[in-house]
Amino acid sequence: MGSFVDHQFDEARSLVRMGVRGCGKMPNYSIETPCEFLTINGVDLALNQSVSKRHVFNGGSHKEILDDVAWGNSWSSEIMTYSELEALLGRLCGSAKMH
């Protein structure tokens, strides 16, 4: 959640992808904002690249990973919005308190 704020991602439009390598205890994650589209005659045309802003973070330290290796295709195909991430973290915190 802090990475959204620190890097000024748009909470309404930005998406989170989880890293799918490793054992899943503290997966790396990326936050990306899709590019803007212009619709002409029912066809969406990208105004620029498919992702206008993307950062990759270490799942343990939450520090940005600047190495290009982290940009490969080792990311989940599923995405989460800021609101979905917030709800998931709330459920996980509530579950931890019960145990």
C-alpha positions as CSV (number, residue, x, y, z in Angstrom):
1,M,0.0,0.0,0.0
2,G,2.9,2.3,0.8
3,S,4.4,1.8,-2.6
4,F,1.2,3.2,-4.2
5,V,1.6,6.4,-2.2
6,D,5.4,6.7,-2.4
7,H,5.4,6.4,-6.2
8,Q,2.2,8.4,-6.7
9,F,0.3,5.7,-8.5
10,D,-3.3,6.5,-9.4
11,E,-5.3,4.3,-6.9
12,A,-8.3,4.2,-9.2
13,R,-6.5,3.0,-12.3
14,S,-3.3,1.2,-11.3
15,L,-3.1,-2.5,-11.1
16,V,-0.9,-5.0,-9.0
17,R,0.6,-8.1,-10.4
18,M,2.3,-10.7,-8.1
19,G,5.5,-12.5,-8.9
20,V,5.0,-16.2,-9.6
21,R,8.6,-17.4,-9.0
22,G,9.8,-18.7,-5.6
23,C,7.8,-20.2,-2.8
24,G,5.3,-17.4,-2.4
25,K,6.0,-16.3,1.2
26,M,7.0,-12.8,0.2
27,P,6.5,-12.5,-3.5
28,N,7.8,-9.6,-5.5
29,Y,5.1,-7.4,-7.0
30,S,4.6,-4.8,-9.7
31,I,2.3,-1.8,-9.8
32,E,1.4,-0.6,-13.3
33,T,-0.9,2.1,-14.7
34,P,-2.5,1.2,-18.1
35,C,-2.0,3.7,-20.8
36,E,-4.7,6.0,-22.0
37,F,-6.9,4.9,-24.9
38,L,-8.8,6.9,-27.5
39,T,-11.9,5.4,-28.9
40,I,-12.6,6.2,-32.6
41,N,-15.6,4.5,-34.3
42,G,-15.7,1.8,-31.5
43,V,-12.0,1.0,-31.8
44,D,-9.7,1.6,-28.8
45,L,-6.4,3.0,-29.9
46,A,-3.5,3.2,-27.4
47,L,-2.2,6.7,-27.1
48,N,1.2,5.3,-26.1
49,Q,2.6,2.0,-24.9
50,S,0.3,-0.6,-23.1
51,V,1.6,0.4,-19.7
52,S,2.3,4.1,-19.0
53,K,3.9,3.6,-15.6
54,R,5.3,0.5,-14.0
55,H,7.5,-0.3,-11.0
56,V,8.7,-3.6,-9.6
57,F,9.2,-4.1,-5.9
58,N,10.9,-6.6,-3.6
59,G,8.2,-8.5,-1.6
60,G,10.2,-8.5,1.6
61,S,11.7,-5.0,1.8
62,H,9.2,-3.2,-0.5
63,K,12.2,-1.5,-2.1
64,E,12.0,-0.9,-5.9
65,I,13.9,-3.4,-8.0
66,L,15.7,-1.5,-10.7
67,D,17.3,-4.5,-12.5
68,D,15.7,-5.2,-15.9
69,V,15.7,-9.0,-15.1
70,A,12.7,-8.3,-12.9
71,W,10.7,-7.1,-15.9
72,G,10.5,-10.6,-17.5
73,N,7.3,-12.7,-17.9
74,S,7.3,-14.2,-14.3
75,W,4.2,-12.2,-13.3
76,S,0.7,-13.4,-12.6
77,S,-1.8,-13.1,-15.4
78,E,-4.4,-12.0,-12.7
79,I,-4.4,-8.4,-11.5
80,M,-5.7,-6.6,-8.4
81,T,-6.9,-3.1,-8.0
82,Y,-5.9,-0.9,-5.1
83,S,-9.3,-1.5,-3.5
84,E,-9.0,-5.3,-4.0
85,L,-5.5,-5.3,-2.5
86,E,-6.7,-3.2,0.5
87,A,-9.6,-5.7,1.1
88,L,-7.3,-8.7,0.8
89,L,-4.8,-7.2,3.3
90,G,-7.7,-6.5,5.7
91,R,-8.9,-10.1,5.5
92,L,-5.3,-11.4,6.0
93,C,-4.8,-9.2,9.1
94,G,-8.2,-10.3,10.5
95,S,-7.3,-13.9,9.9
96,A,-3.9,-13.5,11.7
97,K,-5.6,-12.0,14.8
98,M,-7.9,-15.1,15.0
99,H,-4.9,-17.5,15.2
